[in-house]
Amino acid sequence: MGTQTSASLIYGIALPDDIEDDQVDAAINANSYLSDLGHAWAGTWSGGTRYLTAYYRDADLGHPSAISADELHPVQTDHWDARLRVAWGGLGRRSEDMPAPGWILAANCA
């Protein structure tokens, strides 16, 4: 049995532990404005974090992934932040409780 390691570059927010994938899918699917959002999980077999994502790129160990500067243009984050806020509300959460969106570099080891 081997170990797989990867890194994920995410723009989004960490979700509380009590939110499940199906809840995130339902919130995203209920509003066409949120169709570009997704969710990801990062961590180890013993634990990790679920994220609500506006941007996601993954690279496995030994297989780097190039990202163009246009994909990371700061103007996009305003639109992403607004969508993340709408999705957060769709999850039944209060807007003042939403963590600040940002860039997250998350490691995986499975």
N, C-alpha and C positions, 0 to 999 in steps of 0.2 A: 504494500500500500504506500502510495506516494503522497507528497504534500503539494498542493497548488497554491501559489501566491500570486497576487495581482494588486494593482492599485487602481482606484477610481477617482477621477476628477469630477466633482459634483458642484453645481450651483444650486443651492436649495437650503433646506432646514432639516434638522434632526427632529424626528417625531417622537412623541411620548410612547413609552412602552406599551400602553394599553390600546394603541391603534394598530389594527391588523391590515394586511394587504387588501382584503376584500372591501374594507371601509374606504381605503384610499381610492381603489378602483371605482367604487360607487360615486364618490364625490367628484372625481374627474369626469366620469361618464355622464353625470347629470347636467353638465354645462359644457357646451361646445367650445366656449372660450378657453377651457382648460385642456383641450385636446393635446397640446404639446407637452403637458406635464407628465411625469412618471414617478415611480418610486424605486428605491434601491435599498439593498441591505449590505452592510459591510461589517466584518469582524472575523471571529474564529468560531469553531464548533462550540466553544463554551459560552459564547455571547457576542453580541454585536449591537449595531444601531440601524434602525430603519430611517430612511430619508425620503422626503418629498422633494422631487428634483425638477428643475427647469432645464438643466443641462447635465449630461452624463456622458463620460468617456471612460472606457476601461482598457487597461493594458495588462496582459499576463507577463509574468517574469520571463525575460528573454525575447519578448515580442513587443517592443516599444510602439507607441501610437503617436504619430505626428498630428498636431492640432494647428490649423491655420489661424493667423492673427484675427481674421474676420470673424471666426467663430466666437472669439472671446472679447469682442468689442464692448466697451463699457456701456454704450447706449442701450444694448439689449437688456441689461440688468433691470432697468426701470420697468420694462414690460414684464419681465420675469417676476419681479417683486409683487406687482399687482396681481398676477395670476396666482402666485403662492398665497397671497392674502385671501383671495376668493376661495381657493381650495381649503385653506385652514378653516374658514367659516363654514364651508360645506362639510367639514368633519365635526361640526358642532362645537367648535372652540371659539373663545372670545378673542377678538383681534388684539387686545392688549396683552394677551398671554403668548402670542406668537413670537418665537425666537427671531432675531434679526437674520435675514437671509445672507448668505455669503458663499465664498468658495471653500470647498472642503476637499482635502486630499485624504482619502480613506484607504487603508490597507486591508487586504483580505488574506487569510491563511486558512485553508481548509484541507 
